[in-house]
Amino acid sequence: MSNLAIEVNDLSYKYSQSSIETLHKVSLKVPFNTISLLVGSNGSGKTTLLKILGGKNLCLNGDLKLDGENPFSSGFRNTVSLDDGTEINRVCYFGTDWVRSEFINRDITVLELITSLGYKRDDKNNEFTKRGDYLMEILEVKLDWRMHMLSDGQKRRVQLIMGLLKPFKILLLDEITIDLDVVARYKLFEFLKYEVNRGKTDPQRKCCIIYCTHIFDGLNSFYDRVLHLHRGELVGDFSRNKINYVDDENQTNSCPNNDGVINVMHSYSLHPLILKWLLKDEKSF
């Protein structure tokens, strides 16, 4: 069985109203048990690529396999069961447009929503309940929140809980952590790293994550590789161990050297200090 979670070959895509390709001959391979950052300027094709991988946009120009199968084939099932009966989602996509969905903009509570997905409030041994309770704690979501009264930021937090209630094989995140504070974002990343590391020892729980963001503070220990899109083309694919931090700007290079290494300036961010302060503050309550 292949260890590739995602395999894309010569994928091209353009919207029906446009004569310009949003994606042009994109090819990439993403192994299980990895976390990839997807970066690029606005309009580079990041969201389009994630929507195709997430099954939101149909694309027939190129070859695409998710978990070894064509996600657009009639036989593809997104929900499967493990040997112990636990249901998992093979592909899970989070985008910013979810908050405008009629489905969640109703007079319905968070409890009602997540109960429909397998959360059992009174069964603390249920895996979905354990995951839901932990996520609600770190994202500061209340079961009695009414969806039609929430801000977009609060709805995105609920979206994360709904999507992560079940384990996943392929998780696609498109700019949805922008509303999280420093501590909540850190704890979410720790949860996601745990999920990926769990797959390294339990083959049934193998998974991968592609995370698209413009906020890079706090990511140094989170990712394994960086994927760089520019004008619809994949122009960079770099492993974290090929990125070297230096103190002299004259030593930096935007393209790999002969050893495949990119030298970048140390970023003297306040993020580690602020995170340490806030975690300490949290313990004092």
C-alpha positions as CSV (number, residue, x, y, z in Angstrom):
1,M,0.0,0.0,0.0
2,S,1.3,3.4,-0.9
3,N,2.4,5.8,1.8
4,L,1.2,8.8,-0.3
5,A,-1.8,10.6,1.0
6,I,-2.1,12.9,-2.0
7,E,-0.8,12.4,-5.5
8,V,-1.3,15.0,-8.1
9,N,0.0,14.9,-11.7
10,D,-0.3,17.7,-14.3
11,L,-3.4,19.2,-12.7
12,S,-4.8,22.3,-14.5
13,Y,-7.9,24.2,-13.7
14,K,-9.7,27.4,-14.8
15,Y,-13.1,28.8,-13.8
16,S,-15.8,28.8,-16.5
17,Q,-15.9,32.6,-16.7
18,S,-12.2,32.9,-17.1
19,S,-9.8,32.3,-20.0
20,I,-6.8,32.1,-17.7
21,E,-5.8,29.0,-15.9
22,T,-5.9,29.3,-12.1
23,L,-3.8,26.2,-11.8
24,H,-1.3,25.1,-14.5
25,K,0.2,21.6,-14.6
26,V,0.5,21.2,-10.8
27,S,2.2,18.0,-9.7
28,L,3.0,17.1,-6.1
29,K,3.2,14.1,-3.8
30,V,2.3,14.4,-0.1
31,P,3.2,11.5,2.2
32,F,1.1,10.4,5.2
33,N,2.2,11.6,8.6
34,T,3.4,15.0,7.4
35,I,2.3,18.6,7.8
36,S,2.7,20.9,4.8
37,L,2.4,24.7,4.7
38,L,0.9,26.0,1.5
39,V,2.1,29.5,0.8
40,G,1.7,32.1,-2.0
41,S,0.3,35.6,-2.7
42,N,-3.4,36.3,-3.1
43,G,-4.6,34.9,-6.4
44,S,-1.8,32.3,-6.6
45,G,-4.3,29.4,-6.6
46,K,-4.0,28.1,-3.1
47,T,-7.7,28.1,-2.3
48,T,-8.5,26.6,-5.7
49,L,-6.1,23.8,-5.1
50,L,-7.4,23.0,-1.7
51,K,-11.0,23.1,-2.9
52,I,-10.2,20.6,-5.6
53,L,-8.4,18.3,-3.1
54,G,-11.4,18.7,-0.8
55,G,-13.9,17.8,-3.5
56,K,-15.5,21.2,-3.6
57,N,-14.4,21.9,-7.2
58,L,-14.6,19.2,-9.9
59,C,-11.4,19.0,-11.9
60,L,-10.8,16.4,-14.7
61,N,-7.7,18.0,-16.3
62,G,-4.9,15.9,-14.7
63,D,-4.6,12.9,-12.4
64,L,-5.5,13.1,-8.8
65,K,-5.4,10.4,-6.1
66,L,-6.4,10.9,-2.4
67,D,-5.6,8.0,-0.1
68,G,-4.9,5.9,-3.3
69,E,-8.2,6.6,-5.0
70,N,-9.7,9.2,-7.4
71,P,-11.9,11.3,-5.2
72,F,-14.2,12.1,-8.1
73,S,-14.9,8.4,-9.0
74,S,-18.4,7.0,-8.2
75,G,-16.9,4.4,-5.8
76,F,-15.1,6.9,-3.6
77,R,-16.4,6.8,0.0
78,N,-15.3,9.6,2.3
79,T,-16.4,8.0,5.5
80,V,-14.8,4.6,6.4
81,S,-14.6,2.5,9.6
82,L,-11.4,1.3,11.3
83,D,-11.0,-2.2,12.7
84,D,-12.4,-1.1,16.1
85,G,-15.5,0.4,14.4
86,T,-14.4,4.1,14.8
87,E,-15.6,6.2,11.8
88,I,-13.0,8.5,10.2
89,N,-13.2,11.0,7.4
90,R,-10.8,10.3,4.6
91,V,-10.8,14.0,3.4
92,C,-11.8,17.0,5.5
93,Y,-11.7,20.5,4.0
94,F,-12.1,23.8,6.1
95,G,-12.6,27.0,4.1
96,T,-13.7,30.5,5.1
97,D,-17.0,30.3,3.1
98,W,-18.5,27.8,5.6
99,V,-19.6,30.6,7.9
100,R,-22.1,31.8,5.3
101,S,-23.8,28.4,4.9
102,E,-27.5,28.3,5.5
103,F,-27.1,25.0,7.3
104,I,-25.4,26.6,10.3
105,N,-27.0,30.1,10.2
106,R,-30.0,28.8,12.0
107,D,-31.4,29.0,15.5
108,I,-29.6,25.8,16.6
109,T,-27.2,25.1,19.4
110,V,-23.6,23.9,19.2
111,L,-24.7,20.8,21.1
112,E,-27.4,19.9,18.6
113,L,-24.9,20.3,15.7
114,I,-22.2,18.1,17.1
115,T,-24.6,15.6,18.6
116,S,-25.7,14.9,15.0
117,L,-22.1,14.1,14.2
118,G,-21.6,11.5,17.0
119,Y,-20.9,13.6,20.1
120,K,-22.5,12.0,23.2
121,R,-22.6,14.5,26.0
122,D,-23.1,11.8,28.8
123,D,-20.7,9.2,27.4
124,K,-17.2,10.5,28.4
125,N,-15.6,7.3,27.0
126,N,-16.8,8.0,23.5
127,E,-13.9,9.1,21.3
128,F,-15.9,11.7,19.5
129,T,-17.0,13.1,22.9
130,K,-13.4,13.2,24.2
131,R,-12.2,15.0,21.1
132,G,-15.2,17.4,21.2
133,D,-14.7,18.3,24.9
134,Y,-11.0,18.9,24.4
135,L,-11.5,21.1,21.3
136,M,-14.3,23.1,23.0
137,E,-12.0,23.7,25.9
138,I,-9.0,25.0,23.9
139,L,-11.3,27.0,21.4
140,E,-13.5,28.3,24.2
141,V,-16.7,27.2,22.7
142,K,-19.9,26.6,24.7
143,L,-22.5,23.9,24.0
144,D,-25.4,26.3,24.5
145,W,-24.2,28.8,21.9
146,R,-26.9,29.5,19.3
147,M,-25.4,29.5,15.8
148,H,-27.5,32.4,14.4
149,M,-26.2,34.7,17.1
150,L,-22.5,34.1,16.7
151,S,-19.8,36.2,15.0
152,D,-17.9,34.8,12.0
153,G,-14.9,34.1,14.3
154,Q,-17.0,32.1,16.7
155,K,-18.6,30.2,13.8
156,R,-15.1,29.2,12.6
157,R,-14.3,27.8,16.0
158,V,-17.4,25.7,15.8
159,Q,-16.4,24.6,12.3
160,L,-13.1,23.3,13.6
161,I,-14.8,21.3,16.3
162,M,-17.3,19.8,13.8
163,G,-14.6,18.9,11.4
164,L,-12.2,17.5,13.9
165,L,-14.7,15.5,15.9
166,K,-14.0,12.5,13.8
167,P,-10.4,11.4,13.0
168,F,-9.2,12.2,9.5
169,K,-6.8,11.0,6.9
170,I,-6.3,14.2,4.9
171,L,-7.0,17.6,6.5
172,L,-7.0,20.7,4.4
173,L,-7.0,24.0,6.3
174,D,-7.6,27.3,4.4
175,E,-6.9,30.4,6.5
176,I,-9.3,29.5,9.3
177,T,-7.1,30.0,12.3
178,I,-7.0,33.8,11.8
179,D,-9.5,34.4,14.6
180,L,-7.7,32.3,17.2
181,D,-5.7,33.9,20.0
182,V,-2.1,32.9,20.5
183,V,-2.8,30.2,23.1
184,A,-5.8,28.6,21.3
185,R,-3.8,28.5,18.1
186,Y,-0.8,26.9,19.9
187,K,-3.1,24.3,21.5
188,L,-4.8,23.5,18.2
189,F,-1.4,23.0,16.6
190,E,-0.4,20.7,19.4
191,F,-3.6,18.7,18.9
192,L,-2.9,18.4,15.1
193,K,0.7,17.4,15.7
194,Y,-0.5,14.7,18.1
195,E,-2.8,13.4,15.4
196,V,0.0,13.2,12.8
197,N,2.5,11.6,15.2
198,R,-0.1,9.1,16.3
199,G,-0.2,7.8,12.7
200,K,3.5,7.0,12.8
201,T,2.9,4.3,15.4
202,D,-0.6,3.3,14.4
203,P,-1.0,2.6,10.6
204,Q,-4.8,2.8,10.8
205,R,-4.5,6.4,12.1
206,K,-2.0,7.7,9.5
207,C,-2.9,11.1,8.3
208,C,-1.6,14.3,6.7
209,I,-2.3,18.0,6.9
210,I,-2.0,20.9,4.4
211,Y,-2.3,24.2,6.1
212,C,-2.7,27.5,4.0
213,T,-1.9,30.6,6.0
214,H,-0.4,34.1,5.9
215,I,0.4,34.0,9.6
216,F,3.8,32.4,10.1
217,D,4.5,33.1,13.8
218,G,4.6,30.0,15.9
219,L,5.0,27.5,13.0
220,N,8.7,26.6,13.4
221,S,8.1,23.3,15.0
222,F,4.7,22.6,13.3
223,Y,5.5,21.9,9.7
224,D,7.5,19.3,7.7
225,R,7.6,21.0,4.3
226,V,6.6,24.2,2.5
227,L,4.7,24.2,-0.8
228,H,5.0,27.5,-2.8
229,L,2.4,28.4,-5.4
230,H,2.9,31.3,-7.8
231,R,0.4,32.2,-10.5
232,G,-1.1,28.7,-10.5
233,E,2.2,26.8,-10.6
234,L,4.0,24.9,-7.9
235,V,7.4,26.7,-7.9
236,G,8.8,25.5,-4.6
237,D,8.6,22.3,-2.5
238,F,11.1,22.4,0.4
239,S,11.6,20.1,3.4
240,R,12.0,21.9,6.8
241,N,15.4,20.3,7.2
242,K,16.5,22.2,4.0
243,I,15.8,25.6,5.6
244,N,18.7,27.0,7.5
245,Y,18.4,30.1,9.7
246,V,21.3,32.7,9.6
247,D,22.0,36.0,11.2
248,D,23.7,37.7,8.3
249,E,21.4,38.9,5.5
250,N,24.2,38.6,3.0
251,Q,24.1,34.9,3.5
252,T,20.4,34.5,2.6
253,N,19.2,33.1,-0.7
254,S,15.6,32.7,-2.0
255,C,16.5,29.7,-4.2
256,P,18.2,26.5,-3.0
257,N,22.0,26.4,-3.2
258,N,23.9,23.4,-4.6
259,D,23.1,21.4,-1.5
260,G,19.4,22.2,-1.8
261,V,19.5,24.4,1.2
262,I,17.7,27.8,1.6
263,N,19.3,30.3,4.0
264,V,16.8,32.7,5.6
265,M,17.2,35.4,8.3
266,H,16.3,34.5,11.9
267,S,13.0,36.1,12.7
268,Y,13.2,37.7,16.1
269,S,9.5,37.4,16.9
270,L,7.9,38.2,20.2
271,H,5.7,35.1,19.7
272,P,7.6,32.7,21.9
273,L,7.7,35.2,24.8
274,I,4.1,36.2,24.5
275,L,3.0,32.5,24.3
276,K,5.0,31.7,27.5
277,W,3.4,34.6,29.3
278,L,-0.1,33.7,28.3
279,L,0.3,30.0,29.2
280,K,1.5,31.1,32.6
281,D,-1.4,33.5,33.0
282,E,-3.8,30.7,32.1
283,K,-2.5,28.5,35.0
284,S,-3.0,31.3,37.5
285,F,-6.8,31.4,37.0
